[in-house]
Amino acid sequence: MIEPDLRDLILSEPERFLEDRDVMNALVAANERALGANIVDLRGIAMQRLETRLDRLEDTHRSVIAAAYENLAGTNQVHRATLQLLDPTTFEGFMKALSGDVAQTLRVDVVRLVLETVQEDGDTDPIRRRLGEVLQIAPRGFVGNYLSNGRNGPVRPVILRPVTSLAATVYGPRAGDIRSEALMKLDLGKGRLPAMLVFGSEDSHQFKTVHGTELLAFFSGVCERILRRWLG
């Protein structure tokens, strides 16, 4: 017999026991044992299937919530980085912000701005020397070749991928440390050669082909407009 106090508690607050999954599973299992091996409890089977579906639904719900928070955090990061990019009043200040505050906010290890030029002595420009490795001067056609990894065909304006064998041409001595990269093709206006903004990460999972590119597309659009102003 059930202890009187326990029996009174069950009768007075049955919902407390109905909401406890472990208790209900134990009661269902006890009921199945009481029925014997020759009796199939269809209601119990249905409950098990419903519990399995509920578990999957809860897992999906948690995944959706986690993805929403991750997207919100990424949006906030890009917004902060955009404001930091708008602060400088000189081209050199813009480039230093890009490789400094912006890189820290977006949590990337290397930032490169690649500008194509037809001048053979682009690397001897005094501004290029002052800015260091963040500004890369490349020959005509370099951006398209790097984005496509040397293959023919159209390329997307924003590409996320593991680094390729061409990494040394952009990252230089840091190429061995970089595992994934975000590549943003920049349109600097009519009559100008294309450019490319590069984010490199030592984390192989930071930039993957399955990730969304909308925020980086927005950021590269802002960068395009700022560069057009300086070049103008």
Buried (B, 14 or more C-beta within 10 A) or exposed (E): EEEEEEEEBEEEEEEEEEEEEEEBBEEBEEEBEEEEEEEEBEEBEEBEEEBEEEEEEEEEEEEEEEEEEEEEEBEEBBBBBBEBBEEBEEBEEBBBBBBEBBBEBBEBBBBBBBBBBEEEEBEEBEEBEEBEBBBBBBBEEBBBBBBBEEEEEEBEBBBBBBBEEBBEBBBEEBBEBBBBBBBBBBBBEEEBBBBBBBBBBEEEEBBEEEBEBEBBEBBBBBBBEBBBEEEE
